[in-house]
Amino acid sequence: GEVEQNRYLRLASLTAEEEPPEKDNKNQDSKHVGTTGNINKIFCSMELIDQFRRATADCQRDLKEACGFLGGVRVGNDRVITHIVIPPQTGTTDTCCAKGETQTMQALIDRGLTQYGWIHTHPAYDAFLSSIDMHTQFGYQQQDPDAIAVVVTPQRETYGRALQLTEAGMTSIEECTVWAGQFHPRPNEDCV
């Protein structure tokens, strides 16, 4: 149930030269995972999410969380997630810890990609940001206000969700006095 080396998942059917799905498409295409303040949309193929689920199946079966980093390119004002890097890591039922993050980030840079957030599983829970997840997401959004967290729930009806902290959530976590690696009551629901 542990990942020992970097694994690279790549979306073969969508490249940087291709346009994301039509912006005026009223049907919520599965590739559209979020809308943020500074950019128009973030797209991620369900095929890529499925690859992540399959690649982390051993962890999920053992009820251990697994995580990865979302990499992609800009197409106009939109972001298209084209890769997920799964770093070496350890996990428990409700936490995962990536190892060698510097090398993993360098792997994205070497491929000409930008990190747009992170993805992790909740093998025993629904798709939400726990208090620890909120602290993690806070760090991502401090660096990039448009960063997203994708939570995949392989054993639940809610397949997964792309989430961000709201302005209230950023303030709440910034003012939090509990150690970031410790579970604690979540702030109000308007934080995500």
Backbone as a chain_set.jsonl record, in Angstrom:
{"seq": "GEVEQNRYLRLASLTAEEEPPEKDNKNQDSKHVGTTGNINKIFCSMELIDQFRRATADCQRDLKEACGFLGGVRVGNDRVITHIVIPPQTGTTDTCCAKGETQTMQALIDRGLTQYGWIHTHPAYDAFLSSIDMHTQFGYQQQDPDAIAVVVTPQRETYGRALQLTEAGMTSIEECTVWAGQFHPRPNEDCV", "coords": {"N": [[0.777, -1.201, 0.0], [2.153, 1.19, -0.237], [3.783, 3.792, -2.09], [6.695, 3.645, -3.894], [8.312, 4.948, -5.788], [8.42, 7.74, -8.12], [5.553, 7.986, -10.136], [4.244, 8.517, -13.306], [1.459, 9.872, -14.738], [-0.153, 10.426, -17.734], [-2.219, 12.347, -19.796], [-3.279, 11.24, -22.756], [-5.023, 12.04, -24.77], [-5.412, 14.793, -24.942], [-3.659, 17.589, -25.712], [-1.306, 20.303, -25.303], [-1.634, 21.893, -27.525], [-4.231, 21.559, -28.275], [-7.574, 22.771, -27.997], [-9.444, 23.401, -25.012], [-12.665, 22.006, -23.981], [-15.562, 23.58, -25.46], [-16.227, 26.829, -24.247], [-18.776, 27.786, -24.01], [-20.352, 25.628, -23.621], [-23.169, 24.333, -22.308], [-23.688, 21.961, -21.069], [-22.303, 20.41, -18.359], [-19.359, 19.49, -18.899], [-17.316, 16.65, -18.282], [-14.678, 17.284, -18.149], [-14.403, 19.788, -17.113], [-13.446, 21.088, -14.147], [-13.401, 23.151, -12.349], [-13.87, 26.628, -11.488], [-12.187, 29.582, -11.078], [-11.023, 32.594, -9.397], [-9.066, 34.167, -10.916], [-8.666, 33.048, -13.393], [-10.349, 31.51, -16.197], [-11.444, 28.706, -16.468], [-10.769, 25.421, -15.154], [-9.637, 22.45, -16.48], [-9.889, 18.93, -16.407], [-9.457, 15.699, -17.424], [-11.695, 12.978, -16.984], [-10.628, 10.581, -17.603], [-7.946, 10.817, -16.852], [-8.26, 11.072, -14.091], [-9.354, 8.555, -13.588], [-7.105, 6.997, -14.27], [-5.457, 7.704, -12.154], [-6.936, 6.627, -10.017], [-6.723, 3.879, -10.653], [-3.928, 3.55, -10.517], [-3.461, 3.937, -7.85], [-4.777, 1.908, -6.606], [-3.947, -0.225, -4.921], [-3.322, 1.081, -2.516], [-5.847, 2.133, -1.923], [-7.334, -0.209, -1.595], [-6.179, -1.154, 0.719], [-7.209, 0.668, 2.404], [-5.805, 3.091, 2.639], [-4.849, 6.443, 2.295], [-3.856, 8.094, -0.738], [-1.783, 10.249, -2.713], [-1.194, 12.83, -5.192], [0.333, 15.084, -7.581], [-0.958, 17.729, -9.514], [-0.354, 18.54, -12.807], [-0.009, 20.766, -15.577], [-0.948, 22.779, -18.439], [-1.428, 26.125, -19.692], [-4.139, 27.187, -21.654], [-5.011, 29.694, -23.421], [-6.905, 31.611, -21.239], [-7.558, 29.515, -19.69], [-6.847, 26.59, -17.691], [-5.372, 23.486, -18.282], [-5.258, 20.368, -17.05], [-2.907, 17.991, -17.535], [-1.255, 16.027, -16.609], [-0.581, 13.806, -13.876], [1.5, 13.485, -11.197], [2.565, 10.944, -9.19], [4.026, 10.804, -6.225], [6.696, 9.136, -4.311], [5.42, 7.82, -1.266], [3.738, 7.596, 1.934], [0.877, 6.289, 3.625], [-2.138, 6.555, 5.612], [-5.354, 5.636, 6.961], [-6.552, 8.128, 7.049], [-4.669, 10.031, 6.267], [-1.986, 11.142, 4.111], [1.403, 11.164, 3.107], [3.652, 12.729, 1.164], [6.854, 11.986, -0.218], [10.038, 13.372, -1.058], [9.294, 15.776, -2.426], [10.513, 17.936, -3.727], [11.99, 16.803, -5.861], [9.868, 15.746, -7.26], [8.43, 18.046, -8.013], [10.37, 19.134, -9.653], [10.324, 17.266, -11.675], [7.897, 17.886, -12.938], [8.487, 20.473, -13.88], [10.62, 19.883, -15.612], [9.216, 18.688, -17.642], [7.945, 20.765, -18.779], [5.684, 21.676, -17.504], [3.219, 23.188, -15.324], [2.5, 23.267, -11.885], [-0.739, 22.777, -10.767], [-2.132, 22.191, -8.515], [-3.267, 19.626, -6.263], [-4.05, 16.136, -5.751], [-5.918, 13.722, -4.009], [-6.905, 10.683, -2.327], [-9.832, 9.672, -0.548], [-10.298, 6.992, 0.891], [-12.052, 5.927, 2.772], [-13.947, 7.82, 3.279], [-16.207, 10.552, 2.399], [-16.059, 12.978, -0.339], [-14.449, 15.683, 0.608], [-12.762, 18.456, 2.172], [-10.715, 17.756, 4.768], [-9.758, 19.026, 8.018], [-6.957, 18.934, 8.083], [-6.464, 18.688, 5.336], [-7.417, 21.177, 4.558], [-5.491, 22.884, 5.644], [-3.309, 22.063, 4.102], [-4.235, 22.775, 1.52], [-4.395, 25.509, 1.897], [-1.683, 26.253, 1.901], [-1.062, 25.705, -0.81], [-2.791, 27.542, -2.104], [-1.79, 29.915, -1.141], [0.536, 30.168, -2.581], [-0.458, 30.027, -5.176], [-3.334, 31.394, -6.014], [-5.298, 30.181, -7.58], [-5.013, 27.446, -7.331], [-6.097, 24.034, -7.067], [-7.716, 21.436, -5.144], [-8.224, 18.113, -5.639], [-10.401, 15.689, -4.593], [-10.762, 12.321, -4.421], [-13.088, 9.773, -4.187], [-13.124, 6.649, -4.077], [-14.794, 4.586, -3.149], [-17.31, 5.532, -2.794], [-20.527, 7.101, -3.486], [-20.314, 9.76, -4.386], [-18.15, 10.53, -6.656], [-15.898, 12.189, -6.801], [-14.431, 15.428, -6.113], [-13.515, 18.743, -7.085], [-11.954, 21.166, -5.242], [-11.628, 24.31, -3.501], [-10.336, 26.681, -1.146], [-12.399, 29.205, 0.119], [-12.401, 32.818, 0.341], [-13.069, 33.31, 2.987], [-12.334, 30.861, 4.059], [-9.55, 30.857, 3.632], [-8.808, 32.948, 5.351], [-9.684, 31.876, 7.798], [-8.036, 29.578, 8.103], [-5.538, 30.791, 8.06], [-5.63, 32.145, 10.467], [-5.777, 30.087, 12.239], [-4.849, 28.317, 15.146], [-4.139, 25.76, 15.672], [-1.925, 23.038, 15.258], [-0.923, 22.276, 11.977], [-0.82, 19.585, 11.138], [-2.603, 18.21, 12.667], [-5.743, 16.816, 13.343], [-8.721, 18.685, 13.692], [-11.756, 20.398, 14.678], [-13.552, 21.36, 11.799], [-13.644, 24.58, 10.204], [-16.451, 26.792, 9.521], [-18.819, 25.782, 6.953], [-18.78, 27.549, 4.807], [-16.213, 27.904, 4.149], [-15.083, 26.382, 2.17]], "CA": [[0.0, 0.0, 0.0], [2.972, 2.396, -0.306], [4.357, 4.099, -3.388], [8.134, 3.713, -3.664], [8.993, 5.829, -6.735], [7.514, 8.586, -8.885], [4.795, 7.403, -11.237], [3.771, 9.618, -14.125], [0.245, 9.611, -15.498], [-0.272, 11.461, -18.765], [-3.43, 12.311, -20.602], [-2.845, 11.113, -24.149], [-5.988, 12.55, -25.745], [-5.516, 16.243, -24.926], [-2.32, 18.166, -25.637], [-1.282, 21.759, -25.117], [-2.06, 22.558, -28.749], [-5.672, 21.417, -28.455], [-8.415, 23.66, -27.207], [-10.324, 22.729, -24.069], [-14.046, 22.002, -24.453], [-16.159, 24.896, -25.701], [-16.56, 27.563, -23.028], [-20.209, 28.032, -23.951], [-21.05, 24.354, -23.482], [-24.044, 24.371, -21.132], [-23.57, 20.656, -20.44], [-21.094, 20.424, -17.543], [-18.439, 18.475, -19.41], [-16.553, 16.046, -17.2], [-13.33, 17.838, -18.12], [-14.414, 21.063, -16.385], [-13.455, 20.749, -12.73], [-13.472, 24.288, -11.445], [-13.77, 27.995, -11.958], [-11.549, 30.329, -10.005], [-11.076, 34.035, -9.532], [-8.182, 34.847, -11.856], [-8.681, 32.385, -14.696], [-11.71, 31.125, -16.552], [-11.814, 27.367, -16.039], [-9.751, 24.387, -15.029], [-10.129, 21.219, -17.095], [-9.163, 17.698, -16.132], [-10.187, 14.577, -17.987], [-12.038, 11.872, -16.094], [-9.682, 9.514, -17.95], [-6.769, 11.014, -16.015], [-8.675, 10.74, -12.726], [-9.451, 7.091, -13.557], [-5.737, 6.474, -14.224], [-5.002, 7.898, -10.776], [-7.624, 5.619, -9.199], [-6.123, 2.564, -10.92], [-2.539, 3.549, -10.056], [-3.44, 3.931, -6.38], [-5.735, 0.884, -6.183], [-3.426, -0.978, -3.775], [-3.51, 1.922, -1.329], [-7.285, 2.206, -1.65], [-7.768, -1.517, -1.095], [-5.693, -1.213, 2.094], [-7.822, 1.824, 3.085], [-4.793, 4.117, 2.882], [-4.911, 7.56, 1.357], [-2.766, 8.282, -1.691], [-1.832, 11.609, -3.244], [-0.424, 13.153, -6.382], [0.41, 16.502, -7.93], [-1.588, 18.025, -10.797], [0.47, 19.367, -13.675], [-0.675, 21.054, -16.839], [-0.573, 23.928, -19.265], [-2.478, 27.12, -19.948], [-4.67, 27.328, -23.011], [-5.703, 30.971, -23.251], [-7.048, 31.874, -19.806], [-7.933, 28.276, -19.02], [-5.792, 25.654, -17.323], [-5.697, 22.112, -18.669], [-4.43, 19.417, -16.32], [-2.528, 16.944, -18.484], [-0.433, 15.022, -15.939], [-0.577, 13.64, -12.424], [2.709, 12.813, -10.719], [2.335, 10.28, -7.904], [5.363, 10.704, -5.631], [6.836, 8.158, -3.23], [4.584, 8.298, -0.167], [3.147, 6.674, 2.897], [-0.492, 6.713, 3.901], [-2.976, 5.913, 6.62], [-6.765, 5.743, 6.595], [-6.971, 9.513, 6.874], [-3.577, 10.938, 5.911], [-0.936, 10.656, 3.212], [2.576, 12.02, 3.213], [4.533, 12.597, 0.008], [8.297, 12.082, 0.033], [10.784, 13.868, -2.207], [8.473, 16.719, -3.184], [11.354, 18.785, -4.575], [12.256, 16.057, -7.082], [8.604, 15.609, -7.978], [8.164, 19.331, -8.643], [11.34, 19.275, -10.734], [9.849, 16.413, -12.769], [6.891, 18.671, -13.661], [9.188, 21.56, -14.575], [11.383, 19.275, -16.708], [8.272, 18.349, -18.701], [7.331, 22.0, -19.249], [4.355, 21.767, -16.894], [3.04, 23.991, -14.125], [1.667, 22.583, -10.896], [-2.016, 23.472, -10.57], [-2.778, 21.721, -7.303], [-2.972, 18.28, -5.801], [-5.155, 15.183, -5.769], [-5.74, 12.627, -3.055], [-8.064, 9.825, -2.133], [-10.451, 9.439, 0.749], [-10.823, 5.643, 0.687], [-13.082, 5.573, 3.748], [-14.773, 8.994, 3.552], [-16.728, 11.265, 1.239], [-15.175, 13.98, -0.938], [-14.461, 16.963, 1.309], [-11.446, 18.785, 2.699], [-10.599, 17.652, 6.219], [-9.013, 20.174, 8.562], [-5.573, 18.819, 7.608], [-6.508, 19.028, 3.907], [-7.593, 22.626, 4.435], [-4.176, 23.484, 5.881], [-2.508, 21.777, 2.909], [-4.736, 23.609, 0.434], [-4.013, 26.88, 2.228], [-0.322, 26.434, 1.391], [-1.113, 25.776, -2.269], [-3.44, 28.777, -2.541], [-0.906, 31.045, -0.84], [1.465, 30.25, -3.71], [-1.238, 30.192, -6.404], [-4.739, 31.508, -5.594], [-6.164, 29.338, -8.403], [-4.717, 26.029, -7.118], [-7.251, 23.232, -6.658], [-7.546, 20.143, -4.493], [-9.188, 17.132, -6.124], [-10.565, 14.6, -3.64], [-11.378, 11.182, -5.095], [-13.698, 8.855, -3.226], [-13.344, 5.456, -4.896], [-15.791, 3.664, -2.623], [-18.494, 6.316, -2.441], [-21.352, 7.561, -4.605], [-19.712, 10.985, -4.887], [-16.901, 10.06, -7.252], [-14.817, 13.08, -6.43], [-14.734, 16.847, -6.245], [-12.438, 19.726, -7.125], [-12.285, 22.106, -4.185], [-10.726, 25.4, -3.138], [-10.759, 27.457, 0.008], [-12.951, 30.524, -0.164], [-11.686, 33.876, 1.064], [-13.315, 33.053, 4.416], [-11.536, 29.692, 4.408], [-8.151, 31.277, 3.708], [-8.667, 33.721, 6.587], [-9.864, 30.971, 8.93], [-6.848, 28.746, 8.259], [-4.426, 31.682, 8.403], [-5.759, 32.5, 11.881], [-5.879, 28.857, 13.025], [-3.738, 28.134, 16.077], [-3.9, 24.325, 15.834], [-0.865, 22.53, 14.397], [-1.5, 21.912, 10.685], [-0.886, 18.135, 10.971], [-3.485, 17.648, 13.687], [-7.163, 16.98, 13.043], [-9.466, 19.546, 14.598], [-13.035, 20.73, 14.052], [-13.452, 22.2, 10.598], [-14.365, 25.855, 10.274], [-17.769, 26.803, 8.867], [-18.881, 25.225, 5.601], [-18.522, 28.557, 3.765], [-14.762, 27.998, 3.971], [-14.677, 25.612, 0.988]], "C": [[0.819, 1.264, 0.0], [3.51, 2.569, -1.715], [5.843, 4.354, -3.167], [8.87, 4.657, -4.604], [7.967, 6.655, -7.484], [6.831, 7.768, -9.974], [4.168, 8.559, -11.983], [2.556, 9.179, -14.923], [0.084, 10.755, -16.472], [-1.566, 11.255, -19.524], [-3.03, 12.327, -22.063], [-3.763, 11.85, -25.116], [-6.116, 14.067, -25.78], [-4.123, 16.815, -24.756], [-2.424, 19.67, -25.501], [-1.784, 22.492, -26.355], [-3.576, 22.485, -28.955], [-6.417, 22.381, -27.558], [-9.206, 22.84, -26.195], [-11.742, 22.732, -24.621], [-14.598, 23.416, -24.572], [-16.575, 25.56, -24.399], [-18.053, 27.775, -22.884], [-21.023, 26.757, -23.776], [-21.862, 24.361, -22.185], [-24.026, 23.04, -20.385], [-22.264, 20.648, -19.651], [-20.199, 19.251, -17.918], [-17.592, 17.938, -18.267], [-15.139, 16.602, -17.112], [-13.269, 19.145, -17.34], [-14.506, 20.753, -14.902], [-13.517, 21.958, -11.815], [-13.418, 25.613, -12.156], [-13.209, 28.797, -10.799], [-11.543, 31.807, -10.329], [-10.279, 34.626, -10.673], [-8.173, 34.235, -13.249], [-10.103, 31.951, -14.993], [-12.093, 29.759, -15.991], [-10.594, 26.488, -15.905], [-10.359, 23.106, -15.578], [-9.253, 20.053, -16.693], [-10.025, 16.548, -16.626], [-10.502, 13.533, -16.919], [-11.133, 10.673, -16.385], [-8.434, 9.603, -17.065], [-7.085, 10.681, -14.555], [-8.794, 9.226, -12.583], [-8.071, 6.443, -13.522], [-5.181, 6.586, -12.809], [-5.643, 6.849, -9.865], [-7.003, 4.244, -9.39], [-4.702, 2.479, -10.362], [-2.436, 3.477, -8.537], [-4.373, 2.868, -5.797], [-5.243, 0.085, -4.976], [-3.612, -0.205, -2.48], [-4.983, 1.954, -0.936], [-7.793, 0.905, -1.047], [-7.358, -1.691, 0.372], [-6.261, -0.098, 2.963], [-6.775, 2.842, 3.528], [-4.95, 5.205, 1.835], [-3.687, 7.564, 0.46], [-2.908, 9.675, -2.281], [-0.976, 11.747, -4.494], [-0.47, 14.648, -6.625], [-0.129, 16.702, -9.333], [-0.695, 18.957, -11.601], [-0.246, 19.614, -14.988], [-0.145, 22.294, -17.511], [-1.742, 24.903, -19.329], [-2.857, 27.07, -21.414], [-5.545, 28.572, -22.949], [-5.727, 31.299, -21.767], [-7.418, 30.64, -19.014], [-6.697, 27.462, -18.666], [-6.271, 24.258, -17.699], [-4.724, 21.195, -17.938], [-4.181, 18.235, -17.237], [-1.761, 15.807, -17.827], [-0.759, 14.976, -14.444], [0.708, 12.907, -12.084], [2.386, 12.25, -9.336], [3.713, 10.058, -7.277], [5.469, 9.495, -4.699], [6.083, 8.705, -2.02], [4.229, 7.186, 0.792], [1.752, 7.186, 3.182], [-1.118, 5.939, 5.04], [-4.415, 6.042, 6.141], [-7.172, 7.183, 6.338], [-5.837, 10.505, 6.665], [-2.701, 10.304, 4.832], [0.201, 11.661, 3.275], [3.497, 11.731, 2.035], [5.983, 12.735, 0.456], [8.949, 12.653, -1.225], [10.013, 14.857, -3.063], [9.295, 17.604, -4.118], [11.639, 18.096, -5.907], [10.995, 15.913, -7.923], [8.254, 16.914, -8.69], [9.117, 19.559, -9.813], [10.916, 18.426, -11.933], [8.777, 17.136, -13.585], [7.561, 19.763, -14.486], [9.942, 21.021, -15.788], [10.49, 18.91, -17.892], [7.54, 19.584, -19.231], [5.944, 22.231, -18.68], [4.382, 22.682, -15.677], [2.172, 23.2, -13.165], [0.42, 23.424, -10.652], [-2.762, 22.997, -9.335], [-2.393, 20.296, -6.984], [-4.231, 17.432, -5.838], [-4.875, 14.159, -4.683], [-7.038, 11.866, -2.888], [-8.559, 9.927, -0.699], [-11.074, 8.046, 0.659], [-11.952, 5.265, 1.639], [-14.069, 6.713, 4.027], [-15.305, 9.583, 2.257], [-15.715, 12.305, 0.764], [-15.377, 15.321, -0.245], [-13.027, 17.26, 1.714], [-11.491, 18.684, 4.219], [-9.846, 18.886, 6.721], [-7.552, 20.123, 8.119], [-5.501, 19.173, 6.125], [-6.631, 20.536, 3.708], [-6.272, 23.35, 4.675], [-3.267, 23.26, 4.673], [-2.925, 22.679, 1.755], [-4.397, 25.076, 0.657], [-2.615, 27.183, 1.683], [-0.28, 26.546, -0.124], [-1.692, 27.106, -2.737], [-2.655, 30.018, -2.14], [0.061, 31.261, -2.002], [0.745, 30.572, -5.014], [-2.714, 30.224, -6.02], [-5.703, 30.618, -6.389], [-5.937, 27.841, -8.204], [-5.962, 25.292, -6.623], [-6.798, 21.981, -5.916], [-8.628, 19.232, -5.071], [-9.215, 15.999, -5.104], [-11.359, 13.504, -4.341], [-11.865, 10.207, -4.029], [-14.061, 7.557, -3.946], [-14.438, 4.523, -4.4], [-17.093, 4.369, -2.256], [-19.279, 6.688, -3.689], [-20.797, 8.836, -5.22], [-18.315, 10.632, -5.357], [-15.706, 10.903, -6.842], [-15.223, 14.516, -6.671], [-13.45, 17.649, -6.352], [-12.834, 20.848, -6.174], [-11.207, 23.17, -4.023], [-11.235, 26.015, -1.849], [-11.317, 28.784, -0.481], [-12.091, 31.561, 0.552], [-11.853, 33.689, 2.57], [-12.482, 31.866, 4.894], [-10.063, 30.036, 4.543], [-7.902, 32.043, 5.007], [-8.737, 32.813, 7.802], [-8.617, 30.124, 9.174], [-5.638, 29.602, 8.627], [-4.437, 32.009, 9.893], [-5.797, 31.278, 12.796], [-4.633, 28.688, 13.9], [-3.418, 26.665, 16.327], [-2.823, 23.9, 14.844], [-1.483, 21.951, 13.138], [-1.626, 20.412, 10.481], [-1.806, 17.448, 11.954], [-4.943, 17.875, 13.285], [-7.804, 17.85, 14.115], [-10.797, 19.861, 13.939], [-12.821, 21.655, 12.859], [-14.155, 23.525, 10.833], [-15.724, 25.734, 9.556], [-17.694, 26.276, 7.439], [-18.61, 26.25, 4.502], [-17.026, 28.749, 3.529], [-14.268, 27.28, 2.717], [-15.653, 25.9, -0.128]], "O": [[0.26, 2.34, 0.215], [3.672, 1.593, -2.448], [6.211, 5.189, -2.341], [9.954, 5.13, -4.262], [6.781, 6.323, -7.49], [7.467, 6.957, -10.647], [3.622, 9.478, -11.372], [2.623, 8.223, -15.694], [0.173, 11.922, -16.09], [-1.948, 10.131, -19.848], [-2.499, 13.323, -22.553], [-3.315, 12.25, -26.19], [-6.88, 14.583, -26.595], [-3.469, 16.55, -23.747], [-3.515, 20.236, -25.577], [-2.307, 23.602, -26.244], [-4.136, 23.266, -29.724], [-5.935, 22.756, -26.489], [-9.597, 21.709, -26.484], [-12.007, 23.392, -25.626], [-14.159, 24.33, -23.874], [-17.2, 24.931, -23.546], [-18.555, 27.928, -21.771], [-22.254, 26.801, -23.783], [-21.294, 24.391, -21.093], [-24.32, 23.0, -19.19], [-21.203, 20.864, -20.237], [-20.275, 18.171, -17.332], [-17.195, 18.694, -17.38], [-14.466, 16.41, -16.1], [-12.184, 19.568, -16.942], [-15.513, 20.22, -14.438], [-13.674, 21.796, -10.605], [-12.968, 25.701, -13.298], [-13.697, 28.703, -9.673], [-11.998, 32.227, -11.393], [-10.778, 35.523, -11.352], [-7.706, 34.871, -14.194], [-10.969, 32.021, -14.12], [-12.97, 29.665, -15.132], [-9.533, 26.768, -16.463], [-11.462, 22.719, -15.191], [-8.028, 20.168, -16.643], [-11.2, 16.449, -16.271], [-9.672, 13.244, -16.058], [-10.9, 9.844, -15.506], [-7.931, 8.586, -16.588], [-6.266, 10.075, -13.865], [-8.382, 8.669, -11.566], [-7.876, 5.449, -12.824], [-4.514, 5.673, -12.324], [-4.961, 6.252, -9.032], [-6.777, 3.52, -8.421], [-4.315, 1.454, -9.799], [-1.432, 3.006, -8.002], [-4.718, 2.929, -4.617], [-6.036, -0.249, -4.096], [-4.014, -0.772, -1.464], [-5.324, 1.817, 0.239], [-8.585, 0.914, -0.104], [-8.084, -2.292, 1.164], [-5.854, 0.071, 4.113], [-6.84, 3.383, 4.632], [-5.154, 4.932, 0.652], [-2.616, 7.097, 0.848], [-4.009, 10.222, -2.346], [-0.147, 10.891, -4.802], [-1.209, 15.382, -5.969], [0.199, 15.94, -10.242], [-0.324, 20.033, -11.132], [-1.004, 18.765, -15.458], [0.939, 22.79, -17.206], [-2.888, 24.547, -19.055], [-2.006, 26.929, -22.293], [-6.682, 28.516, -22.482], [-4.688, 31.271, -21.106], [-7.576, 30.708, -17.795], [-5.636, 27.626, -19.268], [-7.424, 23.897, -17.464], [-3.517, 21.239, -18.175], [-5.116, 17.558, -17.666], [-1.624, 14.734, -18.415], [-1.157, 15.973, -13.843], [0.977, 11.832, -12.621], [1.987, 12.982, -8.43], [4.48, 9.219, -7.748], [4.455, 8.898, -4.337], [6.1, 9.91, -1.77], [4.397, 6.002, 0.5], [1.468, 8.371, 3.005], [-0.697, 4.835, 5.385], [-4.66, 6.511, 5.029], [-8.04, 7.442, 5.504], [-6.026, 11.705, 6.866], [-2.682, 9.085, 4.668], [-0.016, 12.857, 3.471], [4.051, 10.638, 1.916], [6.3, 13.489, 1.376], [8.459, 12.436, -2.333], [10.067, 14.79, -4.291], [8.82, 17.98, -5.19], [11.545, 18.722, -6.963], [11.052, 15.952, -9.152], [7.828, 16.893, -9.845], [8.724, 20.109, -10.842], [11.127, 18.823, -13.079], [8.753, 17.009, -14.81], [7.233, 19.95, -15.657], [9.911, 21.621, -16.862], [10.966, 18.834, -19.025], [6.621, 19.461, -20.04], [5.119, 22.904, -19.298], [5.432, 22.917, -15.08], [1.219, 22.539, -13.579], [0.504, 24.619, -10.369], [-3.918, 23.37, -9.134], [-1.331, 19.818, -7.382], [-5.342, 17.953, -5.942], [-3.726, 13.775, -4.463], [-8.116, 12.335, -3.255], [-7.803, 10.227, 0.226], [-12.266, 7.93, 0.377], [-12.733, 4.364, 1.334], [-14.926, 6.592, 4.903], [-14.913, 9.176, 1.163], [-14.661, 12.492, 1.372], [-16.368, 16.01, -0.49], [-12.163, 16.389, 1.606], [-12.214, 19.432, 4.878], [-9.359, 19.689, 5.925], [-6.967, 21.162, 7.812], [-4.584, 19.875, 5.698], [-6.022, 21.101, 2.8], [-5.965, 24.324, 3.987], [-2.539, 24.165, 4.267], [-2.079, 23.276, 1.088], [-4.139, 25.806, -0.3], [-2.389, 28.232, 1.08], [0.446, 27.378, -0.669], [-1.158, 27.73, -3.654], [-2.837, 31.076, -2.743], [0.366, 32.397, -2.362], [1.271, 31.299, -5.856], [-3.29, 29.177, -5.726], [-6.805, 30.333, -5.921], [-6.609, 27.036, -8.849], [-6.769, 25.837, -5.87], [-5.659, 21.533, -6.045], [-9.815, 19.55, -4.998], [-8.177, 15.416, -4.788], [-12.481, 13.727, -4.796], [-11.139, 9.867, -3.095], [-15.201, 7.393, -4.38], [-14.961, 3.732, -5.185], [-17.888, 3.837, -1.481], [-18.768, 6.603, -4.806], [-20.803, 8.987, -6.442], [-17.404, 10.455, -4.549], [-14.627, 10.375, -6.57], [-16.218, 14.796, -7.339], [-12.424, 17.28, -5.78], [-13.922, 21.412, -6.289], [-10.042, 22.961, -4.359], [-12.41, 25.889, -1.504], [-10.765, 29.406, -1.389], [-11.164, 31.212, 1.283], [-10.909, 33.882, 3.337], [-11.981, 31.874, 6.018], [-9.395, 29.564, 5.463], [-6.9, 31.813, 5.684], [-7.946, 32.957, 8.734], [-8.186, 29.968, 10.316], [-4.803, 29.179, 9.426], [-3.381, 32.137, 10.512], [-5.844, 31.43, 14.016], [-3.508, 28.891, 13.443], [-2.52, 26.353, 17.109], [-2.817, 24.363, 13.703], [-2.465, 21.212, 13.216], [-2.481, 19.988, 9.703], [-1.789, 16.222, 12.064], [-5.329, 18.988, 12.929], [-7.465, 17.757, 15.295], [-10.956, 19.613, 12.744], [-12.025, 22.593, 12.905], [-15.14, 23.593, 11.568], [-16.071, 24.667, 9.049], [-16.643, 26.32, 6.801], [-18.251, 25.875, 3.386], [-16.619, 29.65, 2.795], [-13.158, 27.538, 2.251], [-15.512, 25.362, -1.226]]}, "num_chains": 1, "name": "protein.A"}
